[in-house]
Amino acid sequence: MRFKVKAVIVDDDQEICELLQFQLQHLGVEARAVTKASDVLDAVKQESPDIVFVDMSLGEADGVDVFHILRVIRFMGALVIVSGHPESVLRHARDVALRLGLDAKAPLKKPFRLQDLRRVLDEASRGPSANSRAF
């Protein structure tokens, strides 16, 4: 299955960015990666992505900082948290994103496989989650 969507990847690990970007492109997704939270605003404004993949640990910032940026610019696409943190941390981070009104999908746990990425893209392509809120 090919997904005709645009994505922005936010991860401070360049190798993870390249891997995720390659896998997304293999699935038909146009993807741009940034390694700093401070680059998110420009990337989202320039790309108008359908989905943003956000790592929770970004060096100088964290994923929640990115959630706040996305909220301020009223990002209406899907949000996918990508992290190697325990499931409880991922659930909490998703709850925070949902409370901020973002359309947070099921997290993508590192390490992930191509089939996990397909599942996330399939969920994101179905539209807003029932528990995401409008601004």
N, C-alpha and C positions, 0 to 999 in steps of 0.2 A: 504494500500500500504506500502511495506517495502522498505527502501532505504539502499542499500549496499554501504555506504560511511563512511569515517572517518571524525571526526570533532574535533576541538579544541574550547573550550569555554573560553573567557577571561572576567571575571567579578569579581570585588572586593567583592561582596556579596556572601558568601559561600552558603547560602540558595538558591539563584538564580542559582548558578552553579549546585547545586545538583538537583534542579527541572528541569532545562533545560537538564542536563545530563540524568536524568531518562526518560524524555519525548522523547529525541532522541533515547535512547536505546530501548524504547518501539516501536519506528518506524524502528528499525533495524540498527540504526546508531551507530558505535563504537565511543564513545566520551570521551575526556579527558578535564578536567577543570583546569584552573590556575587562581589564584586570583591577580596576580601582572603582570604588563606589563614587568617587568624584566625577567619573566619566559617564555614569549612568544617565544623567539628565540629557546630555548632548546626544548620546546613542539612541535613547528612546525618542527624542524629538526628531532626529534625523531619519531613523528607520521606521517609525510608526509600527512597531512589532505587534503581532497577534499574541505573542507569548514571551515572557521573560523568565529565564532560568537564573536563580540566585543562590550562590553558595552562602552558607551562614557565617563562615569565618573568612574575612577579607583583609586581614592584616591591619590596616589603619581604621577599619570600620567593621561592621557586621551586617548580616542580612537584614536585621530590623531597621538599620539606617536606610537601606535601600527601599524597604517597604514604605518608609515615611516619604522618601523622594517620589516614589510611584504614586502615593496618595496625593501629595501636593500637586502633581501635574495631572491628576485625575486619570491615571492609566486605567483603561477599561478592558484590557486584554487579560489573558490567563497568566497566573504566577505559579511557577514551580520551584519549590525549595529543593536544592541539590546539596546533600551533605553526608558526611560519614558519621555524624553525631548519632547517639542512640535514638530509638524511635520516640521515646518520651520527649526529647528535646525537639524533634521534628514536629510532633503533634502540637506542642506548645507554640512553636514558631508559626505554624499554620493558623492556629487559633488567633494569634496576634495579628497576622495578616488579614484574616477574616474580619476581626473587630475593626480594622482600619478601612474596611469596605473593599478590600481587594478580592479578586476572584482566584483564591488560592486553591490549587488542585492538590491531589495526593502527592506527597514528596517523592523525589527520586533519590533513593539511598545509594551512596557510593560504597563499594564499587557497583556499577550498574551494567546491565547487558543491553544489547540492541532491542530485545523484546520488551524490556522495561521502558525504554525510551518510546517505543511504539505505543505502549499502553498509555503513557502520559500524554502523548500527542493525540491519541484517539479521544481521551477524556477532555482535553483542552478544546478539541474541535467540536465538541457537543454544545459549546456555549457556556454561559455563566452557571456556576454551582448554585444550587438552591439556597445554600446558606451564605452566599456572598451578598453584600449589601450595596445599594446605590449610595452615592455621595449625598 
